[in-house]
Amino acid sequence: MSSTTIRRRPTRSAPSMICAALLLGASVAAVWAGTTAVSGDTRIVDTAMAAAEAPWSGQATLIVAILTAVAGLLLIVIALTPGPYDAHVLQHGGTAQAAVRNKALETLLADTATSIDGVDAATATVTNRKADIRVATYVSERRDLRTTVTRTLQRRIDALELTHAPRASVSVRAHKD
């Protein structure tokens, strides 16, 4: 049984948004051209007719066709390329699999950091390999606090027994008064 079967990949919304924007632009252009043609202004219709009458072997037609094909191919490649995993699989002896989403791990690490003496506020960002925790404090000895927070958070991550546990990286900054 593979340990990655439960790990969900996020949706690929960038190609969808690009296609939607292109379709919206084409629709707006068509409505605009139709509206101006109905009102009696034929400049847009004349331009469209000139483009339609351009020879298929013409240089401008080939350039537009190549650019359109490259853009379409790029969108297909982007859509088929899977995104990064957004969950970490837990190791346990059971028959079922369990995973912790990155967002849940971020919340856990930020809450754990704020429970440490000297930490006033904390935020976390988790990727597959690294957990970046930013800590704000009023304490003047930030180096000792950074060591304590890093050690505590790494122990917390190790206690979860993740298959590929991220490494904790802590940055401490002083509060701005």
N, C-alpha and C positions, 0 to 999 in steps of 0.2 A: 504494500500500500504506500503510495507516494505521500510525502509530507506536505506537498504543495497543492493538493487537490482542494483544500478548503480555503486557500488564500485567494480572495477575490481581487480582481483587478478593476480599477475604476473605469468608468465609461470614457470613451474618447470623444469628447464634445467639441474639440477644436475643429476637426474636419466637418462636423455637422454645422457648426456656426459659420464656417467659410462658405460652404455650399448654400446655406440659408441666405447669407448676405448676397451671394452672387445671384441667386434666384430672385431675391427681393429687388436687387438693382435692375435685373432684366425686366421684371414685372413693372416696376415704376417707369422705366424707359418706354415700355410698350404702351402703357396707359398715357404717358405724357405725349408720345408720338401720335397716338390715336386722338387725343383731345385737341392737339394743335391742328391735326389734319381736318377734324370736323369743323374747327373754327375758321378754316380757310387758309391758314399758314401752311404752305407746302414745302418749306425748306427741309424739314426733317424727312418727309416722304421722298423728296428728290434725292437726298443723301442716301437713304435706305435703298432706293432704286439703283443708284449708281453703284453701291456696294454689291447689290444683287446681280448686276450686270457685269461685274468684274470677272475676268477669265480665271478659271480654276488654276491655270498654270502661271498666273501672275505672281510677281514677287510679294506683293502685299498680302495676297490671299494665302500663300504658303507660310509667310511669317506668322500670320494670325493663327493658322491651323497648327503650326508647330508649338507656338506658345500655349494654345488651348490644350493640346495633347500633353505637354509637359506639366501644366497645372493640374490636369485631371489625373495623370499618373502620380504626381506628388500627393494629391489628396487621397488616392487609393492606398499608397504606401503608408501615409500617416494613419489612415483609418485601420489598416491591418496590423500595424505595429502595436503590440500590447503595451499598456502603461505599466508603471511600476506597481509592485504589490503594495497593498495598504493594510496588511495584517501580518501578525507574527503567530506562528503555530506553536502551541504549548506541547511540551513533552510530558506524557503521562502513560501509565501502563494500561489504560483502558482500551477498549476496542473502538470507541468513537474518537473523533478528532475534535479539538477545540482551538480557537484562535482568538487573539486579542487584536482589535483594530488599532491602528496608529493613533487615532483620535482618543480612544480610551486610555492608551498608554501615556499619551501626553497629559491627560487629566490626572492620572494616577501619579506621575512623576512631579507635576506641578504641586499637587496637594501634599505629597510626601515632602517636597522641599520646603513648603511653607510651614510644615510642622516642626522644622528644625529651629532651635533657638538662634536668634540673630537674623533670620530671614523674614523680611517684611512682605515681599511679593515675589512670585515666580511664574514664569511661563515656560512652556516646553514645546519643542518641535521634534518629531520622531520620523526618521526615515528607516530604510532597511538596515543600515549599518551604524547609524549614529543617532544619539538622543542629545539634542542641544537644549540645555536648560539655562535660562537667563534669570538671575536672582538679583533682587534689589534689597539693599540693607542700609541701616544707619550705623552699623558697626564700623569702627575705624580699621581694625585688623581683618582685611578682606581675604588675605592669603590663607589664613587658618580656616576661615569660614568656607572658602572654596574647597579646600581639602576635605573638610568634614562633609560638606554637601555632596561632593563627588563620591566619596567612599560610601555614604549612606544610600545614595541613589543607585550606585552600581550593585550594592548588596540587594536592594529591592528588585532590580532587574534580574539579577541572578536567581533570586528566590522564586521568580515566576517560571523558571525552567523553560525558556523559549528555545526553539530549535536553532535559531540564528539571533542571539541576543544582541541588541545594539549596544554600543559603547557610550557611556555617559560622558558628556563634555559640558562643564559648568563654567559660566562666565558670571562674575559678580561685579555689580556696579553700585555706587553710592547713590542714594536718593538725592534728587535735586530739591533743595529747599525752596 
